[in-house]
Amino acid sequence: MKPPRFVPAPKIYLPSLRYGAAGNRSDEELLRRAQEFYEWMQRRRTIRDFSDRPVLREVMEYCIRTAGTAPSGANLQPWHFVAISDPAVKHEIRVAAEKEEEEFYEHRAPKAWLEALAPLGTDSNKPFLEIAPWLIAVFAQPFRTLADGTRSPTYYAIESVGIATGMLVTAVHSCGLTALTHTPSPMGFLNRILGRPSREKPFVLLVVGHPAENAHVPDIGRKSLDKISSFILLTVSRSKDG
């Protein structure tokens, strides 16, 4: 077993941050950046009304590169991204996805699930799979093949791919594009259509492009901070002498 090798950590530099003489960021600057990023990200919405306006392949490449910077268990990077712009392949994916979705809405989905989906106005019809210029199929790799041909597990594969997918969605938003996470179940048809090995598990199908001019989104909100978080803070005790 080789010993670990370390290199200096890269400096975090953001053009929008104002740096002091020593290259440090003040607490006020960090807070400003956090607020600006939140305000920018809270405008991200899942879109189902897409334009067919093309998007450069290079844009998708950089978004996928960004996803590939995600942390992963033992740095095994257990993911594979398939970006699709071919109309024939997108059509084949739509046909297969809608078949599963029809079964879901008509037979498999319990009443409570359908009630939860009702405010979103979704159904088994998925025209965006053909209209949007890009689909990105994200696959998780629970196992890897070692040099001697034996199979070995990757560690925290699902968690790692989940983080990478979140970074991919954020990267898409950063370009001024919009994304939809589509998860028909089961998604094994993606392995067949895209020629991926059975050992890879479809994680999500991301629909990417420009929103249509008349795009609308459901009138729904997000939970407030107190509903999604709690803070355990350091308490400083003071002596009787102050």
ABEGO torsion letter per residue (X at the ends): XBBBBBBBBBBBBBAABBBBAAGBBBAAAAAAAAAAAAAAAAABBBBABBBABBBBAAAAAAAAAAAAABBBBGGAGBBBBBBBABAAAAAAAAAAAAAAAAAAAAAABBAAAAAAAAAAGBBABBAAAAABABBBBBBBBABBBBAAGBBBBBBGAAAAAAAAAAAAAAAAAAAGBBBBBBBBOBAAAAAAAAGBBAABBBABBBBBEBBBAABBBBBBBBBBAAAABBBBBBBBBBBAAX
